[in-house]
Amino acid sequence: MKNTIGVYGLGVMGANLAKNMLHNGERVAIFNYTRDLTDAFMDGYSHPEVSPYFELESFIDSLEKPRKIFIMVTAGPIVDSVIQSLVPLLDPGDIIMDGGNSDFHNSNRRYQQLEEQGIHFISVGVSGGAEGALHGPALMPSGNPNAYQQVAPILEKIAAKVDGKPCCTYIGPEGSGHYVKMVHNGIEYADMQLITEAYLFLRKILGLTVQEIATVFQSWDETELKSYLMEITTEILTKVDEETGKPMVDVILDKAGQKGTGKWTSQDALDRGVPSSILTESVFARYLSSLKEERIYAEKHLNGPKFETGALDKEAWIQFVKKALYMGKICAYAQGFYQYKSASSQKGWELDLGEIALIFRGGCIIRADFLNDISDAYRENPEVTNLLLTPFFMDKANQFESSLRKIVIKGFENGLSLPCFSAALSFYDGYRSSESGANLIQAQRDYFGAHMYERIDQEGTFHTEW
Ligand code: 6PG
């Protein structure tokens, strides 16, 4: 009996996806460029339907046609080398899926190149980390819709389920699946930074202990803020370092790493001309955090207010922080989904934003109850440009904007850096202003560069001899 799918790349994600496929009844051929990971896979695991291969030819020969190969290797040039090694062994109609965090520009190129050779290329955005890969990730596949139909039964089986519905849907043409995954990560960065700013406010301004913050977050996780990130943050804050007895979070160096997908989202927003300022601030916040040594020096030499810890009514201010966090999230998701909308119309991808929100409800890192509301908002208002203009979120924003404002003002008064909270507020206030001040920018541009401007009362473009 031939294998139903081949998994190429047996790092943690690839190995777990292969196991997930096996648990869902597939006959899985596994292959890794170096045999150590294949051996490691087989050492710790036994399943009647797994077949390890140590030569590419026999791996490919073992697959039923059209062959379906899921590659899970480090994003970048390695994906190209793997594809190059596979193509001579494949027949027209065979399907390669790339599950890595690949740059969607590369996925678009690979899609075109492979289609020309009759091979189908499906970009599969995969979210949920190692656990998700094993028990059910969110999957964002794109490419040729007919080819997708051939792999849909496998992908939908292995995906997370919410209300019986798989967190996997056909996203759109070419590399749009990797695009959707990339912006998912941009939103993820913003969400993580917003939670971190809420934590900092509670700790530095309200004077709560780490354990008290864990309790507050746990209670928030039973409200509209319920999300995977809230849940794991609660667990993280509860964890104590065995060596020192301190909260684990206090022994971790405050320099944030990143692998690039958040940065790509911001680069894409700049290229596309969309104001994803909160997402971008979350990337900059990671960069600023990495300047640890400079920050230590600067703290001693640059003035600013001292934290007035504990001077406020804790109960009331905890509620303001909670509402500010919710408001910040609304603005961040509004930006991410606006970016989807712009990309979709610029590229002709016809992304279904309601459906994307639905598949994000389970499996992925930003999974949250709140995505039901986003999905409903787009279902009810499919043409709406911005989430903030849908009745549900307009109502929420009108209720919670004042809390976000309070937190930003209080944080700033106390010298607390709140890049995403403040970016959310600036975005919100800018978005709801019919007058932006850009008339002055236009005048300045015309003054020094004769760049011309439009008038509010006449058609055409104008220049003034200033
Ligand atoms: C996911 C995650 C996953 C990963 C990224 C982000 O959706 O499962 O986004 O793709 O954690 O690598 O990591 P960085 O913070 O290192 O960019």
Residues whose N, C-alpha, C, O or C-beta is under 5 A from the ligand:
A	BS01	6PG	V126 S127 G128 G129 N185 G257 Q258 K259 G260 T261 I365
